[in-house]
Amino acid sequence: MTLFHPHKPDRTYHDDRSRQVMLDLVEFFESKGKASLKADDHAAAWYSEFLEFIGEKQIFATMSTPSGYGADDARWDTWRICEFAEILGFYGLPYWYAWQVSVLGLGPIWMSDNESVKERTAQLLQEGAIFAFGLSEKDHGADLYSSETTLTPQADGTYLANGRKYYIGNGNEAALVSVFGKVEGTDEYVFFAADTSKPGYVCLQNVVHSQNYVSEFELTDFPLSDADILERGDEAWNAALNTVNIGKYNLGWASIGICTHAFYEAIHHAAHRTLYGMQVTDFPHAKALFTDAYTRLTAMKLVALRAADYMRSASPEDRRYLLYNPVVKMKVTTQGEDVINHLWDVIAAKGFEKNMYFEMAARDIRALPKLEGTVHVNIALIVKFMANYFFNPADMPDIPRRDDPVNDDFLFDQGPTRGLSKIRFHDYAPVFDRFDLPNVRVFQEQIEVFKTMLFAARPDEAQTADIDFLLGIGEIFTLVVYAQLFLENAEIYDTNRDLVEQVFDVFVRDFSRFAVQLHGKPSTTSEQMDFCMQMIRKPVVDAERFNRVWTEQVHSLRDAYEMRP
């Protein structure tokens, strides 16, 4: 598995339309050039040129319309969505964001039984429309229980909607907004499609200074009928959470795209800069930082691709994706921050310069762990799966690489959001056993100590209610799942064994770091602290392996790509 390269498209597709979408995207941005990209960013200019291109080429229609509602080559295909999101992130977070918040807005529509709204949505997509997701409110964020937007029934059978929504992407130009609220005077949840051209919809402001329009909007006696209702009751609640299940996965790919472009730019700069009579890339610390950045980025991509396989293979009987999906959201995005930090430590002040892509990357990479639920929210979700993952494995089907050109029907028919603690997983251990590599073995030893701690010094009732303590546990557990997904895809893609070992060099150090953090938590007991100390391990050092990875895979990319001015 190689990094995305705009001039060397090598992704496998089974249809010409998928490949053409990616080529058209690259051509649009490469023709635009970096100077224009940066000028728009500095001016916080709305990306009308990009949206006109998307509409002309019907790209959102192809990528975001489930089979049966659009053109023959339109489908919701997570395999091709991976590279689509990666390319958008590669050229700038705002372009990805315009699509991402459209995905969120489309979720409740495609999950509904309202065929007339679905047909209209498909037509709007073909016309180049964008969409929005009206969930959050200013005073309580995405706390669904506290939603104050109301739908009031009228005597003639219609409704009037009232309320404000906050932090709503595309709220300035979305054709339809999927709005979440409650039926007035009840606790019944509801999702409805708000046509922004109707009276009663007012976009109040952009709450950020950015190319993105992250709006606050208000509905005042906004007229609706049953024809506009998407879901009610439990179905509306499920649609809210299941839409986020789909959307949060894409954040990982934005991070991967951003980090890939920043990596090319950073290593090109460093390799051609001389300090104290040496190339910057000849300094040992620079080699170590670039190698760590590259290995983390490679792992990010392989993990996110593997999670897509489970999403595409999901069913009511196999919901493993509900663990792997937030792992991508939480872990891939925070790894993206680490990648940028490593690169920035080498290029230093250069990373602030206004003509560098890196200036945008360093700012925007911070946003992704904080969208669609913070890191803390996702770790709190992830730990719910820990007992079954470690101590109650089940016979589950092996999932192959899922690059087949089919619609991902289940994503819009996920069903109830309850019962997470009952979801079963296959035994993670065999894939580790199949990699007879020194640092994989060290990592396995760390896992065993962690499992022993969970059994012999299990968290007490007070600790399980202590979110700060659970976050420490969750970081370690998430790393184990992340390593499992990485190894599964390292097998599928026959990843170079030197690179696998170098990735686990990073993983062993990360495991040790998280063990130190858990050791220092206020509520960690002395017995648990002893186990934490046993988890702290040094990776197996192999200078020859490191030099091979550095020379053959990392430093060799110094002149791989430079965006035209």
N, C-alpha and C positions, 0 to 999 in steps of 0.2 A: 504494500500500500504506500503510495507516494503522496506528497503534498499536491494540492491543486496548483496547476500552472496554466495561466490563461492562454499561452501559446502552444500548449501541448495537451489538448483534451484527450484523455485516455479512459474515460468512464465508459463502461459497457451499457449500451441501451438496446432494447429489442424493437424500437420503432424510430423512424426518422424524425418524427415531430419532437420527441424528447430531446434528441441531440441538437436539433435546430434551435430549440428554445435556449439552450445553454450557449450555443455559438452566437446567437443574436444578442444575448445579454452581454457577453464578453465584448463583442464588437461595439455595442453602444458605449460601454464605459471606456474601452481603449480609445475609441475615436474622440470621446469627450476629453480625455487627458487629465493628468493630475492637477495641473494649474486651475482648470475649470472646476474640478471636483473640490479643491481646497477653497476657491473663491466662493462657491456656493455655501460651503460649510461656514466660513467666516462671516458671511452675510446672513446666515440663518435663512437662506432662501428656500421657499416652498418648491418641492421638486416636480414642478408641473411638466418640465421637459421629459423627465423619466416616466411620469404617469401617462403622458401622451404616447410615448413609445410603447409602453405596456399595453395601452388600449389598442393602438394600431396593429400590434402583433398578436393581440388577444392572448397574451402570456398568462395573466392571472386566470383567464377563463380556462385555459388548458390545464393549469396546475391545481386549480382550486374548485373545479366542478366535478362532483362525483359522476361516475358512469350513469348514462341514461338521462342526464339533464342537459347536456351540452353536445359539442361536436363528438364524432366517433373517437377521436384521440384524446378527449378530455377524461380525466379520472383523478381520484385522490390516491396518489401512488407515492408512499413515503420514501421509496428507494430513490426516485428522481427528485423528490422534494429535498432530500439531503443535500445534493449538489446545488440545487437551485438556491437554497438558503445560504449555503457556503459561499457561492459566488456573490450574492447580494452583500453579505458581510465583508467579503474580501475588498469590495470597493467602497463600503461605507455603511455604518449602522442605520442611517436614515432610510436607505433604500430597502433594507431588510425590514425595518420597522413598519413601513407603509404596507408591506405584504403581511407581516406578522399580525398586526392588529386587524387586518382584513380577515385573516384566518380565524381569529377569535370571534369576530362579528358573524362569520359564516357558520360557526359551530352550532349554535342553537337553531339556526335555520335548517341546516342539513339533518339535524337530529329530530326535527319536528315531523308531525304528520300533516302539516299544512302544505299541500301540494301546490296551491296557487302561489304562495309566497316563494316556494322553491323554484317554480317555473319562472317567475318574475326575476328572481335572483340570478338564475342562469342567463337570462337575457341581459340583465344589467352587467354581468361579468363580461359577456361578449362585447358590450358597448364600452368596456373599459372602466367600469365603476369600481370604487373602493368601498370598504365597509368598516363598521366600528362595533365595539363591544361595550355597552353601557352598564357596567357592573358596579364599579367603585363609586363611593361618595366621599365628599371632603372630610366629614367629621369621623368616619369610621372605616375608611379604606374599603377593602374587599370583604369586610365582615358581613356576610349575607344575612345573618340573623337580624342585623340592625338596619337593614335597608329601609329608607324613609320614602322612597318613590312609591306612589300609590296609583292604583287603577280604580276609578269610581264608577260603578254601574249606573246607567241612566234609565229612565222610565221606558224609553223606546228600544232598549236592548243594546244600545251602544255604550261606550265608556269614555271617560275623560281621564287622561294621565297627567299627574303633577309631580314635580320633583326636580332636583338637580343631580347631575352626575359629574364626577371629577376624575381627572387623569385618564381621559378617554381619547386614545389615538385616532386620528382621522376624523375627529368630530366636526371639522370645518367643511369637509367635502364628501363625507360618506353619503352614499345614496340611501342606504338603510342602516339603522343602528339597532342591534339586538339589545333591548333594554330589560333589565331585571328589576322587579318590584314586588309589591304585595297588593292584593285586592283590599281596598279600604275597609277597615273595621274587622278584618280577619287576619289570620296567620297564613293564608293561602298564598304561596309564591306564584309568580307569573313571569313569563318572558313574552315580550311582544316586539314586533318589527315596526320601528318608527321611521316613516318616510320624512326625511329632513326637509323636503320641499313644502310640507304642509304648514299652515299657520299654527303657532303654538310651540314650535321648535326654534330656540335661539341659542346660537353658539356664542358664549360670553367672552371667552379669552383663551389664549394659549398660555398654559401655566409654566412653561419652560422657555428658555431662549435657545432655540434649536431649529434646524430644518424640519424636524418633526413638529406636527401640530398636536400637542397633547392637551386636549381641550377640557374646559368646563362648559357644559351646556345645561339648558333649563327647558323643561316641558311645563307649559302653562295651559291648562284646560285643552290638552292635546287630544284631538278626536281620534277614536279608534272604534273598530267593530270586531266581531268574532273573526273576520277574515284576516285580521292582523295579529291574532293571538297565536303564539308558537307552542308554548307549553304552559301547563298549570300544575300546581301542587307539587308532589314529589318529582314529577317529570321535569319541572322547571328547575328544581334544586339539582337534580342529577345532570341536567344540561349545563348548568353553570360549572360544576366541578369537572365533568367529562370534557367540556370544551377546553378547560385549563390543562387537562391531561394531554390533549393533542397539542395545544399551543406551547406548553412549557418545554417540550422536547426540542422545539426549533431554536431555543436560546443557545443550546450547545453548539449548533452549527454556525450561528452568528459569531460566537467566540472563535471557532475554528477558522472561519474565513478571515476575521480581523487579525488573528495571530499569524496566519500564514503570510499575509501581505507584509505585516510588520517584521516578520522574520527575514524575508527576502531583503527588505530595505535595510535592516539593521546589519546583517552580515555583509552585505555589499559595502556599506559605509565603512565598517570596521576593517574589512579585508584590504581596503584601499587607503587606509589612514596610517601614517607612520608617526610613532611617538618614541622618543629616546632611542632612535635608531632601529626600532623594531616595528613590524606590522602589529597592529592591535591584536589581530587574531593569532599572533605568536605568543602572547602572554598566557601563562598557564591558567590564570583565573578567567580570562576571556574564553579560552577553550572549554573550560568547565561550565561556564554559564551558558554558552551557546549550545553545548551538548545537552545540558539539562533542558534547555528550552525546546530543542528539537525532539528529544525523547518524550517530554511531556506532551508536545503537540501531536506527535505520532500516536501516542496512547489515546489522546482525546478523540482523534478521528476514528481509530479502530473501535473504541468503546461505543461511540455514538452510532456507528454503523451497525454494531452488533445489537444494540438496543432496538434499532429499527427492525431487525429480523424478528424480534419477539413481539413488537407492536403489530407487525403485519401478520403474524401467526396467532394472534390472540383470539380467544373465544371465551364463552362463559365458564368453560372448564379449565382454561389456561390463562390466568391473569398475571403471569410473572412480570409482564410489562409494567404493572403498577409499582413495582420496586425499581425496575431498570430505568423507567422514564424519569422519575425525580432524581435518580443518581446522575443521569445526563444533565438535568437542569442544574443541580447543585454542584456536582463535582467537575464536570467539564467546564462550566463557567468560572469556577474558582481556580481551576488549573490554568485557564486562560489568563487570569490575573497574574499567576506565577510566571507564565511564559513572558508576558510583557515586562514584568519586574526584572527578570533575568536579562532580557535584551536591553532594557533601559540602564541597568547597572553597567553595561559595556559602553553603550553609545552616549550615555550621560547627557550633557547639555544639548547635544544634537537632537534629542527627542523632543525638545521644546520648540524647535524651529518651525516657523509658520508654513514653510514649503514642504514639510515632511508629512507623509501619510501617518507616520508614527505619532505625531501630535494628536491626531484624531483617535488613533488606536488607544493611546494611554488614557485618554478621557473616557472613551465609550466602553472599553472593556470592563470598567467598574460598574456599568449599569446592569449588565446581564445577570449577575447573581442576585440582583435586587428586584427583578421583574418576575411576574407570575408566581408570587410567593417568595419570600426571602430564603436565604440559605437555612435560617433557623426553622422556618416553617417546613421546608422540605426534609431536613434531618429529623424533625419530630414525626413526620410521616414515615420516613425510612425505617426508624427503629421499631415501628409496629410489626415489621416483617422479620425481625432478627431471630426470634425464638424458633420459628419454623425453618428459617434458612439454615441455622446452625444445627438444630437438634431434632428436626423432624422431616428429613428429606423424603421425597416421594418419587415414584417412577413417573417421569414426565417425558414427553416426546422430545427427541433431539431436533433442534431447529436448524435448518440449513441456511445458507445465504439466500435472502429473499429479494432477488432482483427481477422477479417475474413481472411482466406488465399487466397487473391486475388492480382493480379498485380495492381499496382497504375498507371494505364494507363495515367491519366490526367497530371501527373507530367512531362511527356515527350510530352505533347500536350497542353501546357498552353496558347499558342497564344500570341497576342500582349501584350506588357508591359505597354501600355498607360491606361489612365482612372482611375487611382488609387483613385482620389477624388470622383468618382462616385460609388465606392463600398459601399454596404449597409450592415448593421449589425442588428442582433436581439437586442432587449432591454436587456441591461445588468442587470437592476434593479431587476427583479423577483428572480433571483438566490440568491441575497443578502437578499431579503425579506424572503426567505425560511429558513434562518439560524437566529433564534431568539437568538442571543448570544451577550453579552454586547459589546465586542470589534468589532464585525461586525457592530453593530449599531453606534459606535463611528466613524468607518471608513466611513460608509454611510453619516454621518453628514459632514465629511471632504470633501467627494465627492460633496455634495450639495453646499458647500461654493465655491469650485473650479469651479463648473458649473456656479454658480451665477457670479463669477468674470469674466468668459469667456463671459458672456452675458452683464453684467452691466458695466464692465471695460475692454472691449475687447481690445486686442492688436491693436495698430494703425499701419499705413502702415510702419513706420520706425521700429517698433518692430518686425513685421512679416518678415522684411529683416535682422533682427539682430539674427544671428545664436546662439549667446551666450544666448540671452533671450529665444529663442525657445527651447534650450536644457533644460532650467529650467522648462518650461511648459511641455516639452516632458517627463521628468523624472516622473512628477506627473501623467500625462495621462497614461504612460506605467504601472505604479504601479496599476492603476485602472483596466486596461485590465488584468494584471497579476493576480490580486485578483479574478477577474471574472472567469478566466480559472481555478484557483485553486479551487474555490467553486464548479464549475461544476463537476470537477473530484472528489472532496471530497464527493459529492452526489453519483457519480457512484461507487466509491470504499468504500462507507460507512465509511469514515474516522472518527476516534475517535473524539468526540466533544471537549474534553479537548485539543486535539492537534490542532483542527481548531482554537479554541480561542487563543491558544498560538501563532499560526502563525499570527493571526491578532493583537496580542500584538506587534509583530515585525512590521507588516504593518503600524499600527498607528504611531509608532515611526519613521518609514521611511518616511511616508507622512509628518510628522512634520518637519523632517530634510530637505526634499526637499522644503517645504514651506519657511523655513529659507533661503535656498540658493536662491530661486526665489526672496525673499524679498531683498536680497543683490545685485541683478544684477544691473549694472549701469543704465539701461534704465527703470527699474520698476518704475511706477508712484506711487504717494502717495496713490491714491485710491486702486491700486492693492496691495500695501504694507499692507493696512488695511485688505484686504481679506486674505493675507498671514498670518497675525497674528491670524485671526479667524480659520485658518486651523491647527494651532499648538495645539495639544491635547495630554493629557496623557492617556495611556491605562488604562482600568479598572484593578486594581490590585486584584488578587485572589491568596493568598499564598497557599491555599489548592490545587487549580488546578495546579499551578506551581509544587508543590511537587509531585503530581500524575504523571505529565508528566516526571519530572526528574527521579523519582524512577522506574516507570513502563516502560518507553519507551527510556530513554536516558542512565541512569547509568546502566541499565540492559544489555547494549551492551558492557560493559567493557572487557569481555572475549569472545566476540562473534567470533572474527576472528583474527588470526595472521598468516601472510604468513611464510611458512617454510623457514629456512635459505638457 
